[in-house]
Amino acid sequence: MKVEWLYEARNEYRDILQFYRAQVGVKYARAFADKVLHAAGQLSRFPESGVLRSETLMGRYGFRALFLDHYVLIYKVQGDTVHIYHFKDARKNYIYQIFGLEE
């Protein structure tokens, strides 16, 4: 199975890494990036490893959440591809962020 980062997710990942690099430095940002990319890569072998909450709106549409430290990958398995839709800070109400709503 292949893993594909969609446009929005790539931009969110880049923005978080830039923020992380500014806050803690290049070395730790690189280690964090490696951790995220490793976890995303693992989805190719274990696509159902993320949480699927079927009682939620996103869950009803097959979206899963994979939590990494304080962050979450929002993804969906479609055919032989894992599509990563978002990479957000899980400490905030990321569902509101995804839909562009105010809390």
Secondary structure, DSSP 8 states (H G I E B T S, - for coil): -EEEE-HHHHHHHHHHHHHHHHHH-HHHHHHHHHHHHHHHHHTTT-TT-SB--TTSHHHHTTEEEEEETTEEEEEEEETTEEEEEEEEETTS-HHHHHHT---
